[in-house]
Amino acid sequence: MRKLFYLSVLLWFQDAHTQQVNIAVASNLTHTITEINEAFFRDEGKKVNLSFGSSGNFARQIVQGAPYKVFISAGKKYVDFIVDNGREVSSLKALVHGRLSLYIPETSKLDKQATLADALNILQYDDFRRMAIANPEHAPYGQAASEALINAGVWVVNRKKLLLGENAAQAMQFCLSGSVDMCIIPSSFLALEQFSGKGNGFTIPQNWHPPVTQYAVLLDNNDEQGIRYFNYLSSVSSGAIFKKYGYALAE
């Protein structure tokens, strides 16, 4: 019996120290953080569990006790939300600044547009089937997209033509599915193979919307692996990957 007891304790101890930590990541960073994760495993020999979704939904889950050790948010609004709702934050840092692009896929029924002004003209005259953006209710890139359209004077009045993705990644999928004529998505997505040479992308001026800054939040200062991952996000290796996908490193 004593041997069984010590064996069970040993197995529990090993499991506790090999258990992977959970990381919540804003969906616009899906491809970027996946690549950073591979580099982390290569450099550190450790694996973590990545979950991708909208920053707003993750923030609510964290407040309700979801066991994430690190939260990578699009925008500071949802970092403030978890703090205001009593969730302790061990450390916080700005990682990168993201941009938005209006993209017209090759599957669009529209004529090829040469400039951003030409593309906005289509919105102004309601001469398109549908447009996809992330949901402004809980996705920071969706909020930025709606503000950009309002400031451009072409906010989609006919809501039936507006297809809202749960997050930036779903808005991207809508754009690639052939069901919309255009979309507003993070500019970083245009570096992906799915977009290469398959449509027209126009970078939206930065002054049309508040900057979308991605923040990393360490939620548990007692988890060694979570701390290592949090610190790795600011490493030279991570910085090179962020820049590869078109992000500007935060000062």
N, C-alpha and C positions, 0 to 999 in steps of 0.2 A: 504493500500500500504506500509505504514511504517513497519507494522508487517512482511509483505512478504520480505521486504528488509533486515530486521534484521535476519529473518530466513535464507535467502540465504547466508548472511555473516557468520552466525553461522555454517551452513552446510559446507561452503567452508573452514572455519577455522578448523573444525573437520577433514575434508578430508585431508587437508594439513598436519595435525599432525599425521594422522594414515596411510598415504601413505607409503608403504614399499620401502626401498631403493634397488637399483640394484647393484648386486655384480657380476663381471666377473671373472671366475675361469678357470684356465688351466685344460683341461679334465682329465689329469692323477689323479687329486685330486677329481674326481667326488664323489666317495664313502666316502672319508675321510671328505671332506667339508660338504657333506650332513649330516654326523653324527655330525660334529661340529655344524652345523646349528640347529640340534635338541637340542643339549646341550645348545646352545645360547638361544633358545626359552624357554627351561626349566629354565635356570638360570636368564635370563633377561626379559622374558615375551614378547619378540619382535620377529617379523618375518621379513625376508628379501627375496628378489627375487634373486635366483641363476641362472646364465647362464653359461653353460659349453661349451668350445670350444678350439681352438688352440690359444696360446698366441699371435702369429703373427696377426691373424685375429682380435682379440680383440684390440690389440694395434692400428691397422689402424682405427677401429671403434671409439676408444677413441679420436684419433687425429681429426677425422671428426665430433666430438661432441656428441658421444653416451653418454647417461646420467648415466654412472656408477659412483658410489661413492667410491668403492674399487675394485682394480684389483689385482688378485693373479696370478702372472706370473711364468712360468717355465723358469728360466734363467733371467739374467739382461739385455740381449740384447734388449728386447722389452720395458723394462722400459726406457732405454736410448733413444730408438726410439721415445717414446711419448714426452720425455723432449726435444730432439733435434728438434722436430716438433712443439714446442711451447705450449705444454699442461703442465699446472702448476701441480706440484706434491707437496702436502702438507706435506706428511711424507712417509718414505720408511724404510722397515726393512726386513732382511733376516729371513725366517721362518724355513725352513728345507732343508736338502740335500737328493736328491733322487738317487736311483740306477737303473741299467738296468739288465734285465735277458733275456737270450735266452730260449724260451719255445717251447717244442715239444708236441702238444696236443695228446691225445689218439686216435683221429681220423686220425692222420698222417699215411701215407703209409710207413713211414720209420720204420726200426727195432729200438728197444729200445736202446737209447744211454746211456752209463754209465757216460761219462764225457763231459765237455765243449769241450775238444780237439776232441773227437769223433764227436760231433755235427758240429764243424767247418770243419772237414774233408769232411763232406757231401757237405758243401758250396764250398769248394775248388775244388771238382771234379764235381760240378754241378749236383749232384745226388739227386735231389728233384724236387717236382712240383712247388711250389711257397713259397715265404716267405713274411710276412707282417711286415711293420714298419710304424711309423707315417711319414708324408711327411716332409723331411728335409728342404723344402723351407720355412715353417712357423711354424713348431712344434719343440721346443727344444729337446724333447726326440727322435724325428726323426733325428735331427742333431747329437745328441750324438750317436745314433745307427749307422749312416753311418760312423762316425769317428772311432767308435770301430771296425767296420768291416774292414775299411781301415788299421788301425793299426794292426789288426790281419792278414792282408794279404789275406783276403777272400771277399773283396767287390764284390757284385754280378755283374758280367760282363753282363750276360744276363738279360737286364732290363725287358724283358717280364715275367720273373719269380718273379719280385719284385712288390708286391701289396702295394700301398701307401694309408694309411688311412689319412683322413683329419686331424686327431689328434690322440693322444695316445689311447683314448677310442675306436675309430673306428678300429684302428689296433688290439686292443684286440678282438673286435667283429669278425673281419676277422679270427682271430686265433681260436675262439670258433665255427665258422660256419662250419668247416670241409673243407674249400676251400683251406687251405694252410697246408704245412707240418711243418712249424715253424714260429716263430715270435720273434721280439725283442720288449719288452714292459717294462714299469716301473715295478720294482720288487714288488712294493706295490700291484699290481693287483693279485699277486700270493697268497695274504692273503684272497682273495675272495672265496666264496663257489663254484663259477663256476669252479675254478681251483683245488680245493682240491681233491687230489688223482686221477686226471684226465689227467695226463701227467707228463713230466719231465721238471723241470726248473733249469737253470744254471746261477748263478750270474756272470755277466761280470766284470772283474777286473776294479777297479776304474781308474787305470792309462791308460786305453785304450781310455779314452775320458775325456774332461773337466767335472768337477763336474756340476751336474744339481741342482742348488740352487733355491728354490722357494721363491719368494719375494712377500710381501704384500705392496701395494701402496694405500695410502689414497689420493684420488683425490679432495676431497672437505672438507676443514677444517671448514666449517660452518654447516655441517650436523651432528647433535648430534648423530643420530642413526648410521650413517656411522662410526663415530669416535669410538663409543662403540663397533661396530663389529670389526673394525680394531684392537682395543686394546684386544678384547676377543681372537683373533687368537694367542696371546702370553700368554694366561692364562694357569694355571695348567691343567684345564679340556681339553683344546685344545691340549696341549702337550702330554697328555696321549693318545689321539686319534691318533695323528700323529705317535707316537711310535708303537701303535697297528698295524698300516698299514706298518710298516717297515721303516719309515723315521727317519733320525737322526736330532735332533733339532740343529739349527744353534746357534753358540755361540753368 
